[in-house]
Amino acid sequence: MYSNSILTEGIAISLYLLFFRYLLEYCIHQSKKSLLLSSILVFIMISTRKQMFVTLALLVLCILIVNIVHKKAFRGILVLSLCTLAIVGSATLLDMGYNYTLRGNAVRHTNDNRFITTMAFYTAERSDAAYINDEEVRDVFLEVYDVCDQKGYLKHSAEEGWFNRVTHFGDYYDCIQINTMGPIITQYVQEHYEGGEVELGKKVDQIMSTINISVMPHNAMNILGSFLDNVLSGLITTVAKRNILLNWYSFFIYIIYILLLIWNIRVRGHIKTAILAGLTLLAIIGNVTLVSLVIFCQTRYTIYNMGLFYICLIIMLYNLIRHEHLLHITSKNQNL
């Protein structure tokens, strides 16, 4: 169907693990150097993959929590504001500078809202065209919708059951976005408007934004249902693969993880393990939530936290076994 010339996951996963190392060091030691390096890595990652905005959210949350714990809430708000402005501002300047160098126009990257528009089409009904006031956009919407509906790409064509719904969404997501919606809207803009690549790209974005604003509010519950389906799928694909057996495995492994996390929080001497495991769980929830909002949760979008999850699980199990072993030795010595 299409190919990726650069698989940015390969770059982002390595940077993500390095980011996590420095973020953990900042949480434990409040190191300024670690905060700086974490911020630089966040900037590089969100400039590589928009999905990595989850790392900015993690950084902001950690800065806030660390400073509240140390009773420096005002300082924390100031620091996280400066970091956010610096990271987002630098990423924006890089984006605009890249476009200025290549295209002679200092603008942001276009076509980013195609992910939202794909969800809008997937959950829509043909009658939703009535909510689009712009006749031009309405005609484009109907052209795309009719092709998708005829080929069975839309949500109402999915079979009953959670597994069938998430499988259908994943199978036809790219068919909607890459094979149908993108080419039709782009062709329409090229045939009816004049201008360079940037101007035509802005017009494509404008049409997609109009569809999103007009249609999505009327399908809020349908979108919420797909979002919740995706969240459950993403939690599974973070630790395993979707199938009948591994779905239950994923459920129980999360229960075990959470119980071990609670134990490591309550037992003295395991604070560093608890911070690592807690941060990893927050990262999983944040990543899955972000991905579920705009795209389906295949493994290449959720794999970032897979290694961290199992590392934390092994460390927490080791702590528990070692603790029980020491208790056994102590009890045995007391009985002698």
Summary of the structure (lengths in Angstrom):
residues: 336
radius of gyration: 23.7
end to end distance: 72.4
largest distance: 91.9
contacts: 1007
relative contact order: 0.09
helix: 84%
strand: 0%
